[in-house]
Amino acid sequence: MVALIEEVKSRFPDDPKTQKMFEQCFSNTYETTIRPQQDGTTFVITGDIPAMWLRDSVAQVRPYLLLAEKDPHFAELIQGLIAKQVSYINHDPYANAFNEESNGNRYHDDQTDMTPLMWERKYEIDSLCYPIQLSYLFWRATGRTEHFDDAFLQAVDKILKTWRIEQHHHEQSSYYFVRDNCPPQDTLSHQGRGAPVAYTGMTWSGFRPSDDACTYGYLIPSNMFAVVVLRQLVDIAQEVLQNDALANSAFELANEIDQGIENYGKVEHPEFGTMYAYETDGLGHYNLMDDANVPSLLSLPYLGYCKIDDPIYLNTRAFILSKKNPYFYEGTVAKGIGSPHTPENYIWHIALAVQGMTATDQQEKDEILSLFKQTDANENLMHEGFDVDNPENYTRPWFSWANSMFSEFLLQYCQYSVKGSPLYEHIVTASKKS
């Protein structure tokens, strides 16, 4: 870790602020959130919340895949995390966050099928995408395949069955979620079942990666993420497992979801042209916005759903980085994408990192780096959301996901990226052209 930190710092010899920010952010997850377990698995808290989110924990360790390529210690930690995630999915594929042990701790006494191991049971498509993504990238980075074991196959089977059930949510799913005495975005409408949807080929999600309830049940960026990881699963099944049945099942589901996105996920905007909606219900309703959390529409090339110069993506990007996006905020210090999860006029460091990593020109990347340096509240660490007029006002002083996303942005800025990731391929292609 020290060698990579020093290497990145050497790229900024006259910029001590960037040096200090990277040193603190890159080491933060390792030093404060990773908890190796006696059984060889790895538990990763989010930071200021003692639970482990399937989504966050992957994003938190993703930059460490660069270390795992050569360092067995980091490889073991990440392999242990994959094992922990797999065990949680096998416990319940609808839960998004778990306890370190079965202690009954939870965010709230929600009306849903809880167990003592679960911290929260908000069903989010991306919570099942991220562990597949990590398993795939870990394989590509290290060459290891031991994590593709029977427990992994069981978890993958649960994921595929869940996504197929949720293609017909109101007809086939038993999932429900009700939270009392809370803001509307913290619970599902219609007695915990969510608003009506029609069949589209896409798979239904109760909640967004912000943990906020979906307005319409087909969350487009999360469905796109599902397409990506299903195709990664095809590669795993064919190249490692020699499992044609799994490869065919993943391939067919990916195509069904992708066709649903093609048929129902696009809109014609009078100003921006053909672009992707954030949510739809298959009944003619669309939600035109983007949220700071990943998966987002802004993150599509980062996830690998499309190329960085895809015309529909660029149209969508122009929309979501404009004031037409209800969660794009611009102030005297900063501008970017926020979330209904945080106060108005607060934007997220995670979204700034994604904007920087998906930018097509160096000037935009430079501007994003400058914004990071101006908005850390002089702490050399990232936060959840911060006020665009006064970054001293922010949410979550200890938020590991944001620190890791800044680290990944700066690594990519320096032409480092995780093997097997779309941005790695983009960097390799760009270097060949130059």
C-alpha positions as CSV (number, residue, x, y, z in Angstrom):
1,M,0.0,0.0,0.0
2,V,2.8,2.4,0.9
3,A,4.5,2.0,-2.4
4,L,1.4,2.8,-4.4
5,I,0.6,5.8,-2.2
6,E,4.1,7.1,-2.7
7,E,3.9,6.5,-6.5
8,V,0.7,8.5,-6.8
9,K,2.0,11.3,-4.6
10,S,5.1,11.5,-6.8
11,R,2.7,12.5,-9.7
12,F,1.9,15.7,-7.8
13,P,5.2,17.0,-6.6
14,D,4.0,20.6,-6.3
15,D,0.6,19.8,-4.9
16,P,0.8,18.8,-1.2
17,K,-3.0,19.0,-0.8
18,T,-3.6,16.3,-3.4
19,Q,-0.8,14.2,-1.9
20,K,-2.3,14.4,1.6
21,M,-5.9,13.7,0.4
22,F,-4.9,10.6,-1.5
23,E,-2.8,9.3,1.4
24,Q,-5.6,9.6,3.9
25,C,-8.5,8.6,1.7
26,F,-6.7,5.5,0.2
27,S,-5.7,4.2,3.6
28,N,-8.9,5.0,5.4
29,T,-10.9,1.9,4.4
30,Y,-8.0,-0.4,5.3
31,E,-7.2,1.3,8.6
32,T,-10.8,1.9,9.9
33,T,-13.4,-0.4,8.3
34,I,-12.0,-3.8,7.4
35,R,-12.5,-6.5,10.1
36,P,-11.0,-9.9,9.3
37,Q,-13.1,-12.7,10.9
38,Q,-11.9,-15.9,12.5
39,D,-13.4,-18.0,9.8
40,G,-11.4,-16.4,7.1
41,T,-14.1,-14.1,5.9
42,T,-13.9,-10.3,5.9
43,F,-16.5,-7.9,7.4
44,V,-16.4,-4.3,6.2
45,I,-18.4,-1.5,8.0
46,T,-19.4,1.6,6.1
47,G,-17.8,3.9,8.5
48,D,-20.1,5.7,10.9
49,I,-22.6,2.9,10.7
50,P,-21.5,-0.5,12.2
51,A,-23.3,-2.6,9.6
52,M,-22.0,-4.0,6.2
53,W,-23.8,-3.1,3.0
54,L,-23.3,-5.4,0.1
55,R,-22.9,-2.5,-2.2
56,D,-20.7,-0.2,-0.2
57,S,-18.3,-2.9,0.9
58,V,-17.5,-3.7,-2.7
59,A,-16.9,-0.1,-3.6
60,Q,-14.9,0.4,-0.5
61,V,-12.3,-2.3,-1.4
62,R,-12.4,-1.9,-5.2
63,P,-9.2,0.3,-5.4
64,Y,-7.4,-2.4,-3.4
65,L,-7.7,-4.8,-6.3
66,L,-4.7,-3.0,-7.7
67,L,-2.8,-4.1,-4.6
68,A,-4.3,-7.6,-4.7
69,E,-2.7,-8.3,-8.1
70,K,0.7,-8.6,-6.3
71,D,0.1,-8.6,-2.6
72,P,-1.3,-11.9,-1.1
73,H,-2.5,-10.1,2.1
74,F,-4.9,-7.8,0.2
75,A,-5.9,-10.7,-2.1
76,E,-6.9,-12.7,1.0
77,L,-8.8,-9.8,2.5
78,I,-10.8,-9.4,-0.7
79,Q,-11.4,-13.1,-1.2
80,G,-12.7,-13.1,2.4
81,L,-15.1,-10.3,1.7
82,I,-16.5,-12.2,-1.3
83,A,-17.0,-15.2,0.9
84,K,-18.8,-13.0,3.5
85,Q,-21.0,-11.4,0.8
86,V,-21.9,-14.8,-0.7
87,S,-22.9,-16.1,2.8
88,Y,-25.2,-13.1,3.3
89,I,-26.9,-13.5,-0.1
90,N,-27.5,-17.2,0.7
91,H,-29.0,-16.1,4.0
92,D,-31.4,-13.7,2.2
93,P,-31.0,-12.1,-1.2
94,Y,-33.5,-9.4,-0.4
95,A,-31.5,-7.8,2.5
96,N,-29.1,-4.9,1.7
97,A,-27.1,-4.6,5.0
98,F,-26.0,-7.1,7.6
99,N,-24.5,-7.3,11.1
100,E,-21.1,-8.7,12.0
101,E,-22.9,-11.5,14.0
102,S,-26.5,-12.5,14.6
103,N,-27.0,-9.9,17.4
104,G,-30.4,-8.5,16.3
105,N,-29.1,-5.0,15.7
106,R,-31.1,-3.2,13.1
107,Y,-31.8,0.3,11.8
108,H,-35.5,0.1,12.5
109,D,-38.1,-2.5,13.5
110,D,-39.5,-2.7,9.9
111,Q,-42.4,-4.8,8.8
112,T,-40.6,-7.4,6.6
113,D,-39.1,-10.8,7.1
114,M,-36.1,-9.9,9.3
115,T,-33.6,-12.1,11.0
116,P,-31.0,-11.3,13.8
117,L,-28.2,-11.2,11.1
118,M,-29.8,-8.4,9.1
119,W,-29.3,-4.8,9.8
120,E,-31.8,-3.7,7.1
121,R,-33.9,-5.5,4.4
122,K,-34.4,-2.9,1.7
123,Y,-34.4,-4.8,-1.6
124,E,-32.0,-3.2,-4.1
125,I,-31.0,-4.8,-7.4
126,D,-27.5,-3.3,-7.1
127,S,-26.9,-5.1,-3.8
128,L,-26.8,-8.4,-5.8
129,C,-24.8,-6.9,-8.7
130,Y,-21.9,-5.7,-6.7
131,P,-20.7,-9.1,-5.3
132,I,-20.8,-10.6,-8.8
133,Q,-18.8,-7.6,-10.1
134,L,-16.2,-8.0,-7.3
135,S,-15.9,-11.7,-7.9
136,Y,-15.3,-11.1,-11.6
137,L,-12.8,-8.3,-11.1
138,F,-10.9,-10.2,-8.4
139,W,-10.5,-13.1,-10.8
140,R,-9.3,-10.8,-13.6
141,A,-6.9,-9.0,-11.3
142,T,-5.4,-12.0,-9.5
143,G,-6.2,-15.0,-11.6
144,R,-7.6,-16.7,-8.5
145,T,-10.7,-18.9,-8.9
146,E,-11.1,-20.5,-5.5
147,H,-13.9,-18.1,-4.7
148,F,-16.1,-19.7,-7.4
149,D,-17.1,-22.5,-5.1
150,D,-20.3,-24.2,-4.2
151,A,-21.5,-21.3,-2.0
152,F,-20.9,-18.9,-4.9
153,L,-22.9,-21.1,-7.2
154,Q,-25.7,-21.2,-4.6
155,A,-25.7,-17.5,-4.3
156,V,-25.7,-17.0,-8.0
157,D,-28.7,-19.3,-8.3
158,K,-30.5,-17.3,-5.7
159,I,-29.7,-14.0,-7.5
160,L,-31.0,-15.3,-10.9
161,K,-34.2,-16.7,-9.3
162,T,-34.8,-13.4,-7.5
163,W,-34.3,-11.3,-10.6
164,R,-36.7,-13.6,-12.5
165,I,-39.3,-13.5,-9.8
166,E,-39.0,-9.7,-9.7
167,Q,-39.6,-9.5,-13.5
168,H,-43.2,-10.2,-12.3
169,H,-43.1,-8.5,-8.9
170,H,-46.8,-8.1,-8.1
171,E,-47.7,-11.5,-9.5
172,Q,-44.9,-13.7,-8.1
173,S,-42.9,-11.9,-5.4
174,S,-43.6,-12.2,-1.6
175,Y,-41.3,-9.3,-0.8
176,Y,-42.8,-6.4,1.1
177,F,-41.4,-3.6,3.2
178,V,-43.1,-1.1,5.5
179,R,-41.4,1.4,7.9
180,D,-43.5,3.3,10.3
181,N,-43.0,7.0,11.3
182,C,-40.5,7.8,8.5
183,P,-40.2,10.0,5.5
184,P,-42.0,8.7,2.4
185,Q,-38.7,7.6,0.7
186,D,-38.0,5.2,3.5
187,T,-40.9,2.9,2.9
188,L,-42.8,1.3,0.1
189,S,-46.2,2.4,-0.9
190,H,-49.2,0.1,-1.6
191,Q,-49.0,-1.8,1.7
192,G,-45.3,-2.3,1.3
193,R,-45.5,-3.7,-2.2
194,G,-44.6,-0.6,-4.2
195,A,-46.5,1.2,-7.0
196,P,-48.0,-0.9,-9.8
197,V,-45.8,-1.9,-12.7
198,A,-46.3,-3.8,-16.0
199,Y,-44.1,-6.5,-17.3
200,T,-41.2,-5.1,-19.4
201,G,-38.5,-7.7,-19.2
202,M,-36.6,-5.6,-16.7
203,T,-36.4,-6.7,-13.0
204,W,-38.1,-4.7,-10.2
205,S,-36.3,-2.9,-7.4
206,G,-37.8,-1.7,-4.2
207,F,-35.1,0.8,-3.4
208,R,-32.4,2.8,-5.1
209,P,-28.7,2.6,-4.2
210,S,-29.3,5.6,-1.9
211,D,-31.6,3.3,0.1
212,D,-34.5,5.6,-0.9
213,A,-37.6,4.0,-2.3
214,C,-38.1,3.9,-6.1
215,T,-40.8,6.1,-7.4
216,Y,-41.3,3.6,-10.3
217,G,-40.2,0.0,-9.9
218,Y,-37.9,-0.4,-12.9
219,L,-34.7,1.4,-11.9
220,I,-32.9,1.8,-15.2
221,P,-29.2,2.2,-14.1
222,S,-29.6,-0.8,-11.7
223,N,-31.1,-2.9,-14.5
224,M,-28.2,-1.8,-16.7
225,F,-25.8,-2.9,-14.0
226,A,-27.6,-6.3,-13.8
227,V,-27.0,-6.7,-17.6
228,V,-23.3,-6.0,-17.1
229,V,-22.8,-8.5,-14.3
230,L,-24.9,-11.2,-15.9
231,R,-22.6,-11.0,-18.9
232,Q,-19.6,-11.2,-16.6
233,L,-21.2,-14.2,-15.1
234,V,-21.4,-15.8,-18.5
235,D,-17.6,-15.4,-18.8
236,I,-17.1,-17.0,-15.4
237,A,-19.4,-19.9,-16.2
238,Q,-17.7,-20.5,-19.6
239,E,-14.1,-19.9,-18.8
240,V,-13.8,-21.1,-15.2
241,L,-16.8,-23.3,-14.3
242,Q,-17.4,-24.9,-17.7
243,N,-21.1,-24.7,-16.7
244,D,-23.1,-24.3,-19.9
245,A,-26.5,-24.3,-18.0
246,L,-25.4,-21.3,-15.9
247,A,-23.9,-19.5,-18.9
248,N,-27.1,-19.9,-20.9
249,S,-29.4,-18.8,-18.0
250,A,-27.3,-15.7,-17.3
251,F,-27.1,-14.9,-21.0
252,E,-30.9,-15.2,-21.5
253,L,-31.8,-13.1,-18.5
254,A,-29.3,-10.4,-19.5
255,N,-30.8,-10.2,-23.0
256,E,-34.4,-10.0,-21.6
257,I,-33.5,-7.2,-19.2
258,D,-31.5,-5.4,-21.9
259,Q,-34.4,-5.6,-24.3
260,G,-36.6,-4.2,-21.6
261,I,-34.2,-1.2,-21.3
262,E,-34.2,-0.8,-25.1
263,N,-38.1,-0.8,-25.2
264,Y,-39.0,1.1,-22.1
265,G,-35.9,2.8,-20.7
266,K,-35.5,5.6,-23.3
267,V,-37.3,8.9,-23.8
268,E,-37.2,11.6,-26.4
269,H,-36.3,14.9,-24.7
270,P,-37.1,18.1,-26.6
271,E,-33.8,19.6,-25.7
272,F,-31.4,16.7,-25.2
273,G,-32.7,14.2,-27.7
274,T,-32.8,10.4,-27.1
275,M,-31.8,9.8,-23.5
276,Y,-32.2,7.3,-20.7
277,A,-34.8,7.7,-18.0
278,Y,-33.9,7.0,-14.4
279,E,-37.0,5.0,-13.6
280,T,-40.1,3.7,-15.3
281,D,-43.1,1.5,-14.5
282,G,-43.9,0.1,-18.0
283,L,-47.2,1.9,-17.8
284,G,-46.1,5.1,-19.5
285,H,-44.6,6.9,-16.5
286,Y,-41.0,8.1,-16.4
287,N,-38.7,9.7,-13.8
288,L,-36.2,12.0,-15.4
289,M,-33.4,12.6,-12.9
290,D,-30.2,11.1,-11.6
291,D,-29.0,10.3,-8.1
292,A,-25.5,10.7,-6.7
293,N,-25.2,7.0,-5.7
294,V,-23.8,4.3,-7.9
295,P,-25.3,2.7,-10.1
296,S,-26.4,6.0,-11.6
297,L,-27.0,7.1,-15.2
298,L,-23.8,9.1,-14.9
299,S,-21.9,5.9,-14.1
300,L,-22.9,3.8,-17.1
301,P,-19.4,3.7,-18.7
302,Y,-17.8,3.1,-15.3
303,L,-20.1,0.1,-14.8
304,G,-19.5,-1.1,-18.4
305,Y,-23.0,-0.8,-19.9
306,C,-21.8,1.5,-22.7
307,K,-18.8,3.2,-24.1
308,I,-17.7,6.6,-22.7
309,D,-18.6,8.3,-26.0
310,D,-21.9,6.5,-26.6
311,P,-24.3,9.1,-28.1
312,I,-27.3,8.3,-25.9
313,Y,-25.1,8.3,-22.9
314,L,-23.7,11.7,-23.8
315,N,-27.2,13.1,-24.3
316,T,-28.2,11.6,-20.9
317,R,-25.0,13.0,-19.3
318,A,-25.8,16.5,-20.7
319,F,-29.2,16.3,-19.1
320,I,-28.1,15.1,-15.7
321,L,-25.3,17.7,-15.5
322,S,-27.8,20.5,-16.1
323,K,-30.4,22.2,-14.1
324,K,-33.1,20.1,-15.8
325,N,-32.0,17.3,-13.4
326,P,-33.8,18.1,-10.2
327,Y,-30.8,16.9,-8.2
328,F,-28.2,18.9,-9.9
329,Y,-27.1,21.8,-7.8
330,E,-24.8,24.7,-8.5
331,G,-23.5,27.2,-5.9
332,T,-20.7,29.7,-5.3
333,V,-18.1,26.9,-4.5
334,A,-19.2,23.8,-6.4
335,K,-21.7,22.2,-8.7
336,G,-22.7,18.6,-9.2
337,I,-25.2,15.9,-8.5
338,G,-26.9,15.4,-5.1
339,S,-29.7,13.2,-3.9
340,P,-33.1,13.3,-2.3
341,H,-31.4,11.3,0.4
342,T,-29.5,14.5,1.6
343,P,-30.6,18.1,1.9
344,E,-31.3,20.4,-1.1
345,N,-28.1,22.1,-2.5
346,Y,-25.9,19.3,-1.1
347,I,-23.8,17.5,-3.8
348,W,-21.9,14.2,-3.3
349,H,-18.2,13.5,-3.6
350,I,-19.1,10.1,-5.0
351,A,-20.9,11.8,-7.9
352,L,-17.9,14.1,-8.5
353,A,-15.6,11.0,-8.7
354,V,-17.9,9.4,-11.2
355,Q,-18.1,12.5,-13.3
356,G,-14.4,12.8,-13.3
357,M,-13.8,9.1,-14.3
358,T,-16.4,9.3,-17.1
359,A,-15.2,12.7,-18.5
360,T,-14.0,12.7,-22.1
361,D,-11.5,15.6,-21.7
362,Q,-8.7,16.4,-19.4
363,Q,-10.0,19.9,-18.5
364,E,-13.1,18.4,-16.9
365,K,-11.0,15.9,-14.9
366,D,-8.8,18.8,-13.7
367,E,-11.8,20.8,-12.7
368,I,-13.1,17.9,-10.7
369,L,-9.8,17.4,-8.9
370,S,-9.8,21.1,-8.0
371,L,-13.4,20.8,-6.6
372,F,-12.3,17.9,-4.4
373,K,-9.5,20.0,-2.9
374,Q,-11.9,22.9,-2.2
375,T,-14.7,20.8,-0.7
376,D,-13.1,18.4,1.9
377,A,-13.7,20.9,4.8
378,N,-9.9,20.9,5.2
379,E,-10.0,17.4,6.6
380,N,-8.3,15.6,3.6
381,L,-11.3,13.1,3.7
382,M,-14.5,12.9,1.6
383,H,-18.0,13.1,2.9
384,E,-21.5,12.1,1.8
385,G,-23.1,15.4,0.7
386,F,-21.9,18.9,1.2
387,D,-23.3,22.4,0.7
388,V,-22.4,23.9,-2.7
389,D,-22.1,27.3,-1.1
390,N,-20.4,26.2,2.1
391,P,-18.6,22.9,2.1
392,E,-17.9,23.2,5.8
393,N,-21.5,22.0,6.1
394,Y,-21.6,18.3,5.2
395,T,-23.2,14.9,6.1
396,R,-21.3,11.9,7.4
397,P,-17.8,12.7,8.5
398,W,-16.7,9.1,8.2
399,F,-18.0,7.6,4.9
400,S,-15.6,5.1,3.5
401,W,-17.3,4.7,0.1
402,A,-16.7,8.3,-0.7
403,N,-13.0,8.1,0.3
404,S,-12.6,5.0,-1.9
405,M,-14.3,6.7,-4.9
406,F,-12.0,9.7,-4.6
407,S,-9.0,7.3,-4.5
408,E,-10.2,5.5,-7.6
409,F,-10.8,8.8,-9.4
410,L,-7.2,9.9,-8.6
411,L,-5.8,6.5,-9.5
412,Q,-7.5,6.7,-12.9
413,Y,-6.3,10.3,-13.3
414,C,-2.8,8.8,-13.0
415,Q,-3.7,6.1,-15.5
416,Y,-4.2,3.3,-13.0
417,S,-7.3,1.2,-13.2
418,V,-8.4,-2.2,-12.1
419,K,-7.8,-5.0,-14.6
420,G,-11.0,-6.3,-16.2
421,S,-12.9,-3.0,-15.5
422,P,-14.3,-0.9,-18.4
423,L,-12.1,2.0,-17.5
424,Y,-9.0,-0.2,-17.6
425,E,-9.9,-1.1,-21.1
426,H,-10.5,2.6,-22.0
427,I,-7.1,3.6,-20.5
428,V,-5.3,0.8,-22.4
429,T,-7.1,1.7,-25.7
430,A,-6.3,5.4,-25.2
431,S,-2.6,4.7,-24.5
432,K,-2.3,2.6,-27.6
433,K,-3.8,5.4,-29.7
434,S,-1.4,8.0,-28.2
